[in-house]
Amino acid sequence: MKKITFKIAQILTGISAGVCLFAGKAMAITPAEEGAANARADGMPADLIGDNGVFARFTNIALLAIGLVAVVMLIYGGVRYIISGGDAKKVTDAKNTILYAIIGLIISLLSYAIVNFILTSILGVQNPQITQ
């Protein structure tokens, strides 16, 4: 009798777990899509790629930030070079700061070009950058 009761309890537990899993999955499909649509604020892009997509905005913002940091580092390296006073170590450090800022700027521009090339050539996006 104990074995039969135990088997029935196992079967009922399995059926209950299956019903809960399938019911939860069925109920979660529509609200998840609606929730994602409702969470998007006005003006937020719905597409990942395209003229106003998430990737285009991200690459433009990253390029802007990297460009600003590179300009600040160029100015900082120039000021260090001017106030080095002829000390060889300070002059070398200032030149390295300027060199690394220029290299970082070149790498960021090349990465931007690579992303735009991939978006236009491989994915077929017409205008990957944002024009404001």
matplotlib code that plots the C-alpha trace (Angstrom):
import matplotlib.pyplot as plt

x = [0.0, 2.9, 4.4, 1.2, 0.6, 4.2, 3.9, 0.7, 2.3, 5.2, 2.9, 0.8, 3.9, 5.3, 2.0, 1.7, 5.2, 4.6, 1.4, 3.1, 6.0, 3.8, 1.3, 4.0, 5.6, 2.3, 1.4, 4.9, 5.1, 2.7, 3.5, 7.2, 6.8, 4.4, 6.7, 9.6, 7.5, 6.2, 9.6, 10.9, 10.7, 9.8, 12.7, 14.5, 15.4, 13.6, 16.1, 19.6, 21.0, 19.9, 20.0, 18.8, 19.7, 21.4, 24.7, 24.9, 24.2, 26.6, 29.5, 28.8, 28.8, 31.9, 33.7, 32.8, 34.0, 37.3, 37.8, 37.3, 39.7, 42.3, 42.1, 42.4, 45.4, 47.0, 46.6, 47.9, 51.0, 51.6, 51.5, 53.9, 56.2, 56.2, 56.9, 59.4, 62.3, 64.6, 64.6, 65.1, 62.7, 59.9, 60.3, 60.1, 57.1, 55.3, 56.2, 54.8, 51.6, 51.1, 52.1, 49.7, 46.9, 47.4, 47.6, 44.3, 42.6, 43.7, 42.6, 39.2, 38.7, 39.7, 37.3, 34.6, 35.4, 35.4, 32.0, 30.6, 32.1, 30.6, 27.2, 27.1, 28.8, 27.9, 24.6, 23.4, 22.5, 22.3, 23.3, 24.9, 25.8, 23.5, 23.1, 21.9]
y = [0.0, 2.4, 1.7, 2.5, 5.7, 6.7, 6.1, 8.0, 10.9, 10.9, 10.9, 13.7, 15.7, 15.2, 16.2, 19.2, 20.3, 19.9, 21.9, 24.7, 24.8, 24.8, 27.2, 29.6, 29.5, 30.1, 33.0, 34.6, 34.9, 37.8, 39.8, 39.7, 41.1, 43.7, 44.5, 45.1, 47.4, 49.3, 49.7, 51.4, 55.2, 57.7, 58.1, 54.9, 52.7, 49.5, 48.0, 46.9, 48.0, 50.7, 54.5, 55.0, 51.6, 50.7, 49.7, 53.0, 55.0, 53.1, 53.4, 57.1, 57.7, 55.6, 57.4, 60.7, 59.7, 58.3, 61.4, 63.6, 61.6, 61.6, 65.4, 65.9, 63.5, 65.4, 68.7, 67.1, 65.6, 69.0, 70.8, 68.2, 68.7, 72.4, 72.4, 69.5, 72.0, 69.9, 66.9, 63.9, 61.6, 64.2, 64.9, 61.2, 60.7, 63.7, 62.4, 59.0, 60.5, 62.3, 59.2, 57.0, 59.5, 59.6, 55.8, 55.5, 58.0, 56.1, 52.8, 54.2, 55.7, 52.3, 50.5, 52.9, 52.3, 48.5, 48.6, 50.7, 48.4, 45.4, 47.0, 48.2, 45.3, 42.2, 43.1, 45.4, 48.5, 51.5, 54.3, 52.9, 56.2, 58.7, 62.0, 64.7]
z = [0.0, 0.8, -2.6, -4.5, -2.5, -3.1, -6.8, -7.0, -5.2, -7.6, -10.6, -9.2, -8.4, -11.9, -13.5, -11.3, -12.1, -15.8, -15.7, -13.8, -16.2, -19.4, -17.9, -16.8, -20.2, -22.0, -19.8, -20.0, -23.8, -24.4, -21.3, -22.0, -25.5, -24.2, -21.3, -23.6, -25.8, -22.8, -21.3, -24.4, -23.8, -26.5, -29.0, -28.0, -31.0, -31.4, -33.9, -33.2, -36.6, -39.0, -39.2, -35.7, -34.2, -30.9, -32.5, -34.5, -31.4, -29.3, -31.8, -32.2, -28.4, -27.9, -30.7, -29.2, -25.7, -27.1, -29.2, -26.1, -24.0, -26.8, -27.2, -23.4, -23.4, -26.3, -24.4, -21.2, -23.1, -24.7, -21.4, -19.9, -22.8, -22.4, -18.7, -18.8, -18.5, -20.7, -18.4, -20.6, -18.7, -18.5, -22.3, -23.0, -20.8, -22.5, -26.0, -25.0, -23.7, -27.0, -29.1, -27.1, -27.5, -31.2, -31.4, -29.4, -31.7, -34.8, -33.3, -32.4, -35.9, -37.5, -35.3, -36.3, -39.9, -39.4, -37.7, -40.5, -43.1, -41.5, -41.2, -44.8, -46.6, -44.7, -43.0, -45.8, -43.7, -46.0, -43.5, -40.3, -38.7, -37.1, -38.8, -36.5]

ax = plt.figure().add_subplot(projection="3d")
ax.plot(x, y, z, "-o")
ax.set_aspect("equal")
plt.show()
